[in-house]
Amino acid sequence: MTDSVYVGNAGKDAALDRGWLLGHFKDASDPRHSEDVEIKWGVHPKGDERAHWVTGEDRTALQVLISGRFRVEFPGRSVVLVEQGDYVVWGRGVDHSWYAEEESVVLTVRWPSVPGYAVVARDDSGAPPTGRE
């Protein structure tokens, strides 16, 4: 059954959906649709940072450094991912933010995949963003 198999390239596919490769937001007929988990291939230029802290997170998350140097901020603590394969895990309710100290590629896994979830941030016009962060 070939409809249950998807072959792709994370770098190319990530560009189509703000880095997200798998989650509830993919069409239900797509093998990448999941209500259980979300996976993101994040490519961050040096100096890229999260516009706003995430507060009241309802999911558990894992971030794995593929390349670069990437800092994850928690209240009262910074974790710097330096070597390929370095990772950090945090649970529900943990506020966080991040900053790319060098050009970085980071694989993020979050669970569960929560429909309708999006970080509420506003651009210069005051309008909320469209899509996941």
Contacts in CASP RR format, 6 or more apart in sequence:
PFRMAT RR
TARGET T0000
AUTHOR 0000-0000-0000
METHOD contacts of the structure
MODEL  1
MTDSVYVGNAGKDAALDRGWLLGHFKDASDPRHSEDVEIKWGVHPKGDER
AHWVTGEDRTALQVLISGRFRVEFPGRSVVLVEQGDYVVWGRGVDHSWYA
EEESVVLTVRWPSVPGYAVVARDDSGAPPTGRE
3 29 0 8 1.000
3 31 0 8 1.000
4 31 0 8 1.000
5 31 0 8 1.000
6 30 0 8 1.000
6 31 0 8 1.000
6 32 0 8 1.000
10 21 0 8 1.000
10 41 0 8 1.000
11 41 0 8 1.000
11 43 0 8 1.000
13 19 0 8 1.000
13 21 0 8 1.000
13 41 0 8 1.000
14 20 0 8 1.000
14 21 0 8 1.000
14 40 0 8 1.000
14 41 0 8 1.000
14 42 0 8 1.000
14 43 0 8 1.000
17 25 0 8 1.000
17 26 0 8 1.000
17 132 0 8 1.000
18 40 0 8 1.000
18 131 0 8 1.000
18 132 0 8 1.000
18 133 0 8 1.000
19 40 0 8 1.000
19 41 0 8 1.000
19 42 0 8 1.000
19 43 0 8 1.000
20 38 0 8 1.000
20 39 0 8 1.000
20 40 0 8 1.000
20 132 0 8 1.000
21 32 0 8 1.000
21 39 0 8 1.000
21 40 0 8 1.000
21 41 0 8 1.000
22 32 0 8 1.000
22 33 0 8 1.000
22 34 0 8 1.000
22 37 0 8 1.000
22 38 0 8 1.000
22 39 0 8 1.000
23 32 0 8 1.000
23 33 0 8 1.000
23 34 0 8 1.000
23 35 0 8 1.000
23 37 0 8 1.000
23 38 0 8 1.000
23 39 0 8 1.000
23 113 0 8 1.000
24 33 0 8 1.000
24 34 0 8 1.000
24 35 0 8 1.000
24 38 0 8 1.000
24 113 0 8 1.000
24 114 0 8 1.000
24 115 0 8 1.000
25 113 0 8 1.000
25 115 0 8 1.000
25 132 0 8 1.000
26 32 0 8 1.000
26 33 0 8 1.000
26 34 0 8 1.000
27 33 0 8 1.000
34 113 0 8 1.000
35 112 0 8 1.000
35 113 0 8 1.000
35 115 0 8 1.000
36 111 0 8 1.000
36 112 0 8 1.000
36 113 0 8 1.000
37 109 0 8 1.000
37 110 0 8 1.000
37 111 0 8 1.000
37 112 0 8 1.000
37 113 0 8 1.000
38 59 0 8 1.000
38 108 0 8 1.000
38 109 0 8 1.000
38 110 0 8 1.000
38 111 0 8 1.000
38 113 0 8 1.000
38 132 0 8 1.000
39 107 0 8 1.000
39 108 0 8 1.000
39 109 0 8 1.000
40 107 0 8 1.000
40 108 0 8 1.000
40 109 0 8 1.000
40 110 0 8 1.000
41 105 0 8 1.000
41 107 0 8 1.000
42 105 0 8 1.000
42 106 0 8 1.000
42 107 0 8 1.000
42 108 0 8 1.000
43 104 0 8 1.000
43 105 0 8 1.000
44 70 0 8 1.000
44 100 0 8 1.000
44 103 0 8 1.000
44 104 0 8 1.000
44 105 0 8 1.000
44 106 0 8 1.000
45 100 0 8 1.000
45 103 0 8 1.000
46 100 0 8 1.000
46 101 0 8 1.000
46 102 0 8 1.000
46 103 0 8 1.000
46 104 0 8 1.000
47 99 0 8 1.000
47 100 0 8 1.000
47 101 0 8 1.000
48 99 0 8 1.000
48 100 0 8 1.000
48 104 0 8 1.000
49 97 0 8 1.000
49 98 0 8 1.000
49 99 0 8 1.000
49 100 0 8 1.000
50 97 0 8 1.000
50 98 0 8 1.000
50 99 0 8 1.000
50 133 0 8 1.000
51 121 0 8 1.000
52 97 0 8 1.000
52 119 0 8 1.000
52 121 0 8 1.000
53 73 0 8 1.000
53 95 0 8 1.000
53 96 0 8 1.000
53 97 0 8 1.000
54 95 0 8 1.000
54 96 0 8 1.000
54 97 0 8 1.000
54 119 0 8 1.000
55 95 0 8 1.000
56 93 0 8 1.000
56 95 0 8 1.000
57 90 0 8 1.000
57 91 0 8 1.000
57 92 0 8 1.000
57 93 0 8 1.000
57 94 0 8 1.000
57 95 0 8 1.000
57 96 0 8 1.000
58 92 0 8 1.000
58 93 0 8 1.000
58 114 0 8 1.000
58 117 0 8 1.000
59 91 0 8 1.000
59 92 0 8 1.000
59 110 0 8 1.000
59 111 0 8 1.000
59 112 0 8 1.000
59 114 0 8 1.000
59 117 0 8 1.000
60 89 0 8 1.000
60 90 0 8 1.000
60 91 0 8 1.000
60 92 0 8 1.000
60 110 0 8 1.000
60 111 0 8 1.000
61 89 0 8 1.000
61 90 0 8 1.000
61 91 0 8 1.000
61 96 0 8 1.000
61 108 0 8 1.000
61 109 0 8 1.000
61 110 0 8 1.000
62 87 0 8 1.000
62 88 0 8 1.000
62 89 0 8 1.000
62 108 0 8 1.000
62 109 0 8 1.000
62 110 0 8 1.000
63 70 0 8 1.000
63 72 0 8 1.000
63 81 0 8 1.000
63 87 0 8 1.000
63 88 0 8 1.000
63 98 0 8 1.000
63 106 0 8 1.000
63 107 0 8 1.000
63 108 0 8 1.000
63 109 0 8 1.000
64 81 0 8 1.000
64 85 0 8 1.000
64 86 0 8 1.000
64 87 0 8 1.000
64 106 0 8 1.000
64 107 0 8 1.000
64 108 0 8 1.000
64 109 0 8 1.000
65 81 0 8 1.000
65 82 0 8 1.000
65 83 0 8 1.000
65 84 0 8 1.000
65 85 0 8 1.000
65 86 0 8 1.000
65 87 0 8 1.000
65 104 0 8 1.000
65 105 0 8 1.000
65 106 0 8 1.000
66 84 0 8 1.000
66 85 0 8 1.000
66 104 0 8 1.000
66 105 0 8 1.000
66 106 0 8 1.000
66 107 0 8 1.000
67 84 0 8 1.000
67 103 0 8 1.000
67 104 0 8 1.000
67 105 0 8 1.000
68 100 0 8 1.000
68 101 0 8 1.000
68 102 0 8 1.000
68 103 0 8 1.000
68 104 0 8 1.000
68 105 0 8 1.000
69 80 0 8 1.000
69 81 0 8 1.000
69 82 0 8 1.000
69 100 0 8 1.000
69 101 0 8 1.000
69 102 0 8 1.000
69 104 0 8 1.000
70 80 0 8 1.000
70 81 0 8 1.000
70 98 0 8 1.000
70 99 0 8 1.000
70 100 0 8 1.000
70 101 0 8 1.000
70 102 0 8 1.000
70 104 0 8 1.000
70 106 0 8 1.000
71 78 0 8 1.000
71 79 0 8 1.000
71 80 0 8 1.000
71 81 0 8 1.000
71 98 0 8 1.000
71 99 0 8 1.000
71 100 0 8 1.000
71 101 0 8 1.000
72 78 0 8 1.000
72 79 0 8 1.000
72 80 0 8 1.000
72 81 0 8 1.000
72 88 0 8 1.000
72 96 0 8 1.000
72 97 0 8 1.000
72 98 0 8 1.000
73 96 0 8 1.000
73 97 0 8 1.000
73 98 0 8 1.000
73 99 0 8 1.000
74 90 0 8 1.000
74 94 0 8 1.000
74 95 0 8 1.000
74 96 0 8 1.000
75 95 0 8 1.000
79 88 0 8 1.000
80 101 0 8 1.000
81 87 0 8 1.000
81 88 0 8 1.000
81 104 0 8 1.000
81 106 0 8 1.000
90 96 0 8 1.000
117 132 0 8 1.000
118 128 0 8 1.000
118 129 0 8 1.000
118 131 0 8 1.000
118 132 0 8 1.000
118 133 0 8 1.000
119 129 0 8 1.000
119 132 0 8 1.000
119 133 0 8 1.000
120 128 0 8 1.000
120 129 0 8 1.000
121 128 0 8 1.000
121 129 0 8 1.000
121 133 0 8 1.000
122 128 0 8 1.000
122 129 0 8 1.000
123 129 0 8 1.000
END
